[in-house]
């Protein structure tokens, strides 16, 4: 609590009741005046002439000349401080801009975006719906939110420098900022309760970051006056106080992270003002909580999306970068968590250095991969790690360029690269499973999605137990990026455009809540609960077995097995069981053609590489469909109570190296599909063999080369026979007891291995 420091003693002349009353009133008035002089308001923006009243005492004393502190002197002081404290010195801006234009060649794009904003909104903008664009069309909630972010104001600032420095662009920026301040004063702005709050933590944080970016650029130009500078600073201070007051507690999600990152930046850059120490403490405390609670122990951001994972990298980067520039110590745990965000990306990367599309990835609608080079270039610059450098380029994402130091920009010309050593691996907390051949461009890689965040699955797609894969330099089983504002968002978010298994007309994502009006993202109320039964990686194969309850509403149990025969191909086995008959389906993404029938669909690529999807159990129908240039194929087995798809995904190089199903003996590279000459076996036993190695599906009993093997239930087994041993792995979902020659037995759980001595 603030104190007046006026003592009341027994000998005080203020001891009479009336004088005591006046004394109390005076103290309250003085207390109010002191409080006003020390506390910034979130409800109004301080006038330029009053900014000096909110400086820390030692700063104010330092700046006063002859007992006075002029606005010109205050503006000059903050110009000097920004040159020291900001991500780069604005005095080097012209050189930075030249380098930026040379590297990115973005001038036309910035101009287009700038003109779009200028043509839509007047400088004196409105901030509460309903209102219209300049052409008379109504502004919707989605557009208002983007106005609130002020991201195209950055394009206007760059247009100013790229085209003859038209002072109207600076005036436009200052006046639009002032229009928000006036809306605040008049209480004519969208609130958080309305759902489109202009000062909502994410939008305010986004706006602050953009305004800081613009402010530092304009500091290099005399047309940006002292009054302009101080108005921007005053507006940022009001925003900072608002973020401070409205974030006393942790709230899950990237919205608060974005705002707290911006609050930390203001607190560091404008630390000369009273109260900013508390802002910094709150911002870093909230960010620490987000790092602890929202970055899983395996290093993945809890929303399971590459887009939001990289967005969080940026949010933490803004704050962390400024602490380093300003030599502010950050807790080691904070730094370690940040590093883990970067470490995660190489683990999920495709061999061509891109990454799969996971959940709500929204940068490039319908794209089939994520560009992670910008994020890992940032990681390299922060942590000087050559394994991050392997993915880095000589440029970060265009927006992040302006938040690098000059030294870091120079580092981009000399990046040390070291290929990662990650092989097949599991994100045990986030439930992503990677099957990897290696890091050569043509190597195989598959990712299996087997998780749903329990607390905030808002950005989750209908892809539970879905897969994506790359081989021979091509994404052979793609997923597609989305955008919230597009009409096909709900289609591309759900399971018809995922590599999943379905039943009848059931989709995996249920109870869809749309984003009608474009005001936000849509989400599913009901998603299946996945269960990972086993994950096993060894020098022969990778094995994943999982299930989900997404079809239990129609009394169907379901599980999926994925096996990667190292350096060769994948086998996907989908298992359905029900007391009633259903139509069971597999959905495959990509441009696969069906002229070879339901049991063999094929994709070919420009270099004659291809992929065959081949059914080892006969299916009934195949149907292709598509939208926005993307295609998917549905293979169906009709009217079955129990059915198992056993599907080979075979990548190949050379047009004639795919599956030839006309041959009596089907070859899969060096493997052969066989009807085994085993005396007694399960009715539906299918075997893929290569010399003494066998993948046997549905095996109950066999006799082979003097070996009698019996399983307690029909099982999927890997069998490798040498002269004196039989190696057995259980590949299926249920435990089984394997008995050899009627006298040796062992109970295996899914993924377990046992070696029987045959002598």
Secondary structure, DSSP 8 states (H G I E B T S, - for coil): ---------TT-TT-SHHHHHHHHHHHHHHHHHHHHHH---SSS---GGGGGGGB-HHHHHHH-BTTB--HHHHHHHHHHHHHHHSSS-GGGHHHHHHHHHHHH--HHHHHHHHHHHHHHS-SS--BSSS-B-TTS-B--HHHHHHHHHTHHHHHHHHHHHHTTT-HHHHHHHHHHHHHHHHHHHHT-B--TTTT--TTSHHHHHHHHHHHHHHHHHHTTSTTS-HHHHHHHHHHHHHHHHHHHHT-SS---SHHHHHHHHHHHHHHHHTTTBTTHHHHHHHHHHHHHHHHHHHB-TTS-BTT--HHHHHHHHHHHHHHHHHHHHTT----HHHHHHHHHHHHHHHHHB-TTS-B---SS--SSTT-SSB--HHHHHHHHHHH--HHHHTT--S---HHHHTTS-HHHHHHTTS---------SEEETTTTEEEEE--SSTT--EEEEE----SS-GGG--S-TTEEEEEETTEEEE------TTSTTHHHHHSGGGSS-EEETT--SSEEEE--TTSSS--EEEE---EEEEEEEE-SSEEEEEEEE-TTGGGTEEEEEEEEEETTTEEEEEEEEEEEEEEEEEEEEES--B-TT-TTEEEEE-TTS-EEEEEESS---EEEEEEETTEEEEEEEEEEEEEEEEEEEEEEESSTT-S--TTSSSEEETTEEEE----SS--TT-EEEEETTEEEEEEEEEEEETTEEEEEEEEEEEEEEE-SSEEEEEE-SSS-EEEEETTTEEEEE-TT-EEEEE--
